[in-house]
Amino acid sequence: MALVLQVAQVVAPVFLLAAIGFGWVRQGLHYDVEFVTRLAMTLSIPCLIFMALVRSDVDPRLLRDTVLAALVAYLVVGLAIWAMVRGLGLDMATYWAPLTFGNTGNLGLPLALFAFGQAGFDFAVVIFAVMAIISFTFGVWVVAGGGNPVTAIREPLVWGTILGSLFLALGWTVPEWLGHAIDLVGQMAIPLMLITLGVAIARLQPRALGRAFWLCLAKLAICTAVPLAVGLAFGLPRLTLGVLVLQIATPVAVTSYMLAAKYRARPDEVAGLVVVSTLMAVPGIPLLLGFFV
């Protein structure tokens, strides 16, 4: 019973904030998802990542192992999803990226913070950064059906990660007054992302829910088993292993729907993946956390 209550306390703030966004839309109130998402992705999240890395006191070797484990895990997950989508004869531009990359931003970061504290959050930020760089390069290239993935280097999120890693590696710090200012901007990210998640889900018009159910079930199995196996192979400590599994096993991200809409990659079907995988996360995430919390 104590474990159940502990897990409930972890997930309750996450779903409560998402419910606020959901209720906001249901009341007919205006919410500019595109503006808020742009604000978060270009300003708030890069600041959050930068300060988390600057102030991290994680062992550099463990940090290196975490980055490598995340890279290997995403590589294996990506190959497995690619084979599954190809084998089922589905459209790669529509299904590969949503099934490979989870909602590590809107959902994964808050859950890591609430479940594992600041230490877990530091690792979650690193894993999120790895995912974001892959997603905004090769992932966008797949969804768009071509193009130059190198253009992702212009993303502020990528530069926040690079600069934060540089400061961490060299032991640099920022002036206290500047750090407080960047902190304030970064602190917007988590509540904004969670409320926006609820808003976006309330507006989705999903299709092909039957197929989405089985695809999301396969995603959950692959994205749980692979990081668990990779993390154990790298000898990651329990906390770091839990964060790695949690981050990669998160449901389909709303940003996947937005990218599908932008590049006309059957957004209604991606919306079905978002809705079904998020509903699966309601019982699934507490069960997953129960093994690590």
C-alpha positions as CSV (number, residue, x, y, z in Angstrom):
1,M,0.0,0.0,0.0
2,A,2.9,2.4,0.8
3,L,4.4,1.8,-2.6
4,V,1.0,2.4,-4.3
5,L,0.6,5.7,-2.5
6,Q,4.2,6.8,-3.3
7,V,3.7,6.1,-7.0
8,A,0.3,7.9,-6.9
9,Q,1.9,10.9,-5.4
10,V,4.5,10.9,-8.3
11,V,2.0,10.7,-11.2
12,A,-0.8,12.8,-9.7
13,P,0.7,16.2,-10.4
14,V,1.5,15.2,-14.0
15,F,-2.0,14.1,-14.8
16,L,-3.6,17.0,-12.8
17,L,-1.7,19.6,-14.9
18,A,-2.6,17.7,-18.1
19,A,-6.3,17.6,-16.9
20,I,-6.2,21.4,-16.5
21,G,-5.2,21.8,-20.1
22,F,-7.9,19.3,-21.2
23,G,-10.6,21.1,-19.2
24,W,-9.4,24.5,-20.5
25,V,-10.2,23.4,-24.0
26,R,-13.5,21.7,-23.1
27,Q,-14.6,25.0,-21.6
28,G,-14.2,26.6,-25.0
29,L,-11.3,28.8,-23.9
30,H,-8.5,29.8,-26.3
31,Y,-5.1,28.2,-26.0
32,D,-2.4,28.8,-28.7
33,V,-0.6,25.5,-28.8
34,E,1.7,26.6,-31.6
35,F,2.9,29.7,-29.7
36,V,3.3,27.9,-26.4
37,T,5.2,25.0,-28.0
38,R,7.5,27.4,-29.8
39,L,8.1,29.3,-26.6
40,A,9.0,26.1,-24.8
41,M,11.1,24.5,-27.5
42,T,13.1,27.7,-28.4
43,L,13.5,29.3,-25.0
44,S,12.3,27.5,-21.9
45,I,13.5,24.0,-22.5
46,P,17.0,25.0,-23.8
47,C,17.4,27.1,-20.6
48,L,16.1,24.1,-18.5
49,I,18.6,21.7,-20.1
50,F,21.5,24.2,-20.0
51,M,21.1,24.9,-16.2
52,A,20.5,21.3,-15.4
53,L,23.8,20.3,-17.0
54,V,25.7,23.3,-15.6
55,R,24.7,22.5,-12.0
56,S,24.8,18.7,-12.4
57,D,27.2,16.9,-10.0
58,V,26.8,13.6,-11.8
59,D,30.0,11.5,-12.1
60,P,31.3,12.2,-15.6
61,R,31.9,8.5,-16.3
62,L,28.3,7.7,-15.3
63,L,27.1,10.5,-17.4
64,R,29.1,9.2,-20.4
65,D,27.7,5.7,-19.9
66,T,24.2,7.2,-19.7
67,V,24.6,9.0,-23.0
68,L,26.1,5.9,-24.7
69,A,23.3,3.7,-23.3
70,A,20.7,6.2,-24.5
71,L,22.2,6.3,-28.0
72,V,22.4,2.5,-28.2
73,A,18.9,2.1,-26.9
74,Y,17.4,4.5,-29.4
75,L,19.4,2.9,-32.2
76,V,18.0,-0.6,-31.3
77,V,14.5,0.7,-30.8
78,G,14.7,2.6,-34.1
79,L,15.8,-0.5,-36.0
80,A,13.1,-2.7,-34.3
81,I,10.3,-0.2,-35.1
82,W,11.7,0.2,-38.7
83,A,11.5,-3.5,-39.2
84,M,8.0,-3.7,-37.7
85,V,6.6,-0.8,-39.8
86,R,8.2,-2.2,-42.9
87,G,7.0,-5.7,-42.2
88,L,3.4,-4.6,-41.7
89,G,3.5,-2.6,-44.9
90,L,2.8,0.7,-43.1
91,D,3.8,4.2,-44.2
92,M,7.3,4.9,-42.8
93,A,6.8,8.7,-42.7
94,T,3.6,8.3,-40.7
95,Y,4.6,5.6,-38.1
96,W,8.3,5.3,-37.6
97,A,9.1,8.5,-35.7
98,P,6.0,8.5,-33.4
99,L,6.6,4.9,-32.4
100,T,10.3,5.4,-31.9
101,F,10.4,8.6,-29.9
102,G,8.3,9.0,-26.8
103,N,7.0,12.0,-24.9
104,T,10.2,12.5,-23.0
105,G,9.7,16.3,-22.8
106,N,6.1,16.9,-21.7
107,L,5.8,13.7,-19.7
108,G,9.2,12.2,-19.1
109,L,11.0,15.1,-17.5
110,P,8.2,15.9,-15.0
111,L,7.9,12.2,-14.1
112,A,11.6,11.8,-13.6
113,L,11.7,14.9,-11.4
114,F,8.7,13.8,-9.2
115,A,9.8,10.1,-9.1
116,F,13.6,10.3,-8.7
117,G,14.2,13.9,-7.5
118,Q,16.9,16.2,-8.8
119,A,19.4,13.4,-9.4
120,G,17.0,11.5,-11.6
121,F,16.0,14.7,-13.4
122,D,19.6,15.4,-14.3
123,F,19.9,12.1,-16.1
124,A,16.4,12.6,-17.7
125,V,17.6,15.9,-19.2
126,V,20.6,14.1,-20.7
127,I,18.5,11.4,-22.2
128,F,15.9,13.9,-23.4
129,A,18.7,15.8,-25.1
130,V,19.9,12.7,-26.9
131,M,16.4,11.9,-28.1
132,A,15.8,15.5,-29.2
133,I,18.9,15.7,-31.3
134,I,18.1,12.4,-33.0
135,S,14.5,13.2,-33.4
136,F,15.1,16.7,-34.8
137,T,17.6,15.4,-37.3
138,F,16.9,11.9,-38.7
139,G,13.4,11.8,-37.3
140,V,12.3,14.9,-39.1
141,W,14.0,13.7,-42.2
142,V,11.9,10.5,-42.2
143,V,8.6,12.4,-41.5
144,A,9.4,15.0,-44.2
145,G,10.3,12.3,-46.7
146,G,13.8,13.8,-47.2
147,G,15.6,17.1,-46.8
148,N,18.7,18.0,-44.9
149,P,18.8,16.8,-41.3
150,V,21.8,19.0,-40.6
151,T,19.4,22.0,-40.4
152,A,18.5,20.8,-36.9
153,I,21.8,22.3,-35.7
154,R,20.0,25.7,-35.7
155,E,17.6,24.5,-33.0
156,P,18.1,26.3,-29.7
157,L,17.5,23.0,-27.9
158,V,20.6,21.5,-29.6
159,W,22.7,24.5,-28.6
160,G,21.4,24.4,-25.0
161,T,22.6,20.8,-24.8
162,I,26.0,21.5,-26.4
163,L,26.7,24.5,-24.3
164,G,25.5,22.8,-21.1
165,S,27.7,19.8,-21.9
166,L,30.7,22.1,-22.5
167,F,30.2,23.9,-19.2
168,L,29.8,20.6,-17.4
169,A,32.9,19.0,-18.9
170,L,35.1,22.1,-18.2
171,G,33.7,22.8,-14.8
172,W,32.5,26.3,-15.8
173,T,29.8,28.2,-14.0
174,V,27.6,31.2,-14.8
175,P,27.2,34.3,-12.6
176,E,24.6,33.9,-9.9
177,W,22.3,36.6,-11.2
178,L,22.4,35.2,-14.7
179,G,21.8,31.7,-13.4
180,H,18.7,32.8,-11.5
181,A,17.3,34.5,-14.7
182,I,17.9,31.4,-16.8
183,D,16.4,29.3,-14.0
184,L,13.2,31.4,-14.1
185,V,12.8,30.9,-17.8
186,G,13.5,27.2,-17.6
187,Q,11.0,26.7,-14.8
188,M,8.2,27.6,-17.2
189,A,8.9,24.5,-19.2
190,I,7.4,21.7,-17.1
191,P,4.0,23.2,-16.3
192,L,3.7,24.6,-19.8
193,M,4.4,21.2,-21.4
194,L,2.0,19.3,-19.2
195,I,-0.9,21.8,-19.7
196,T,-0.2,21.8,-23.4
197,L,-0.3,18.0,-23.5
198,G,-3.8,18.1,-22.1
199,V,-4.9,20.8,-24.5
200,A,-3.5,19.0,-27.5
201,I,-5.1,15.7,-26.5
202,A,-8.5,17.4,-26.1
203,R,-8.2,18.7,-29.7
204,L,-7.1,15.6,-31.4
205,Q,-9.3,13.8,-33.9
206,P,-7.9,10.3,-33.9
207,R,-8.5,7.6,-36.5
208,A,-7.7,3.9,-36.9
209,L,-7.8,3.3,-33.1
210,G,-7.9,-0.5,-33.5
211,R,-4.6,-0.5,-35.3
212,A,-3.2,2.2,-33.0
213,F,-3.9,-0.1,-30.0
214,W,-1.8,-3.0,-31.2
215,L,1.0,-0.7,-32.5
216,C,1.1,1.2,-29.2
217,L,1.2,-2.1,-27.3
218,A,4.2,-3.2,-29.5
219,K,5.8,0.2,-28.9
220,L,5.4,-0.2,-25.1
221,A,7.0,-3.7,-25.2
222,I,9.9,-2.7,-27.4
223,C,10.6,0.6,-25.6
224,T,10.6,-1.1,-22.2
225,A,12.6,-4.2,-23.0
226,V,15.3,-2.5,-25.1
227,P,16.4,0.2,-22.6
228,L,16.2,-2.3,-19.7
229,A,18.5,-4.7,-21.5
230,V,20.8,-1.9,-22.7
231,G,20.9,-0.3,-19.2
232,L,21.8,-3.6,-17.6
233,A,24.5,-4.3,-20.2
234,F,26.0,-0.9,-19.4
235,G,25.8,-1.7,-15.7
236,L,23.8,1.5,-14.9
237,P,22.8,2.0,-11.3
238,R,19.1,1.4,-10.4
239,L,18.1,5.1,-10.4
240,T,19.8,5.8,-13.8
241,L,18.3,2.6,-15.2
242,G,14.9,3.5,-14.0
243,V,15.2,7.0,-15.7
244,L,16.4,5.5,-18.9
245,V,13.5,3.0,-19.1
246,L,10.9,5.6,-18.1
247,Q,12.1,8.2,-20.7
248,I,12.2,5.8,-23.6
249,A,8.9,4.1,-22.7
250,T,6.9,7.3,-22.5
251,P,3.8,7.4,-24.9
252,V,3.8,9.0,-28.3
253,A,4.5,12.7,-28.2
254,V,2.1,15.5,-29.2
255,T,5.0,17.0,-31.2
256,S,4.9,13.9,-33.4
257,Y,1.3,14.8,-34.3
258,M,2.4,18.4,-35.0
259,L,5.2,17.2,-37.3
260,A,2.8,14.9,-39.1
261,A,0.4,17.8,-39.7
262,K,3.2,20.0,-40.9
263,Y,4.5,17.5,-43.5
264,R,1.1,15.9,-44.2
265,A,2.1,12.5,-43.0
266,R,-1.5,11.3,-42.1
267,P,-1.8,13.3,-38.9
268,D,-5.2,11.8,-38.0
269,E,-3.6,8.4,-37.7
270,V,-0.7,9.8,-35.6
271,A,-3.4,11.4,-33.4
272,G,-4.8,7.9,-32.8
273,L,-1.3,6.8,-31.6
274,V,-1.0,9.8,-29.2
275,V,-4.4,9.2,-27.6
276,V,-4.1,5.4,-27.3
277,S,-0.6,5.4,-26.0
278,T,-1.4,8.2,-23.5
279,L,-4.3,6.2,-22.2
280,M,-2.1,3.2,-21.9
281,A,0.3,5.3,-19.8
282,V,-2.3,6.0,-17.1
283,P,-2.0,2.4,-15.7
284,G,1.3,1.6,-17.4
285,I,3.6,4.3,-15.9
286,P,2.6,3.7,-12.3
287,L,3.3,-0.1,-12.8
288,L,6.7,0.8,-14.4
289,L,7.6,3.2,-11.6
290,G,6.7,0.5,-9.1
291,F,9.8,-1.4,-10.1
292,F,12.2,1.5,-9.6
293,V,10.8,3.9,-7.0
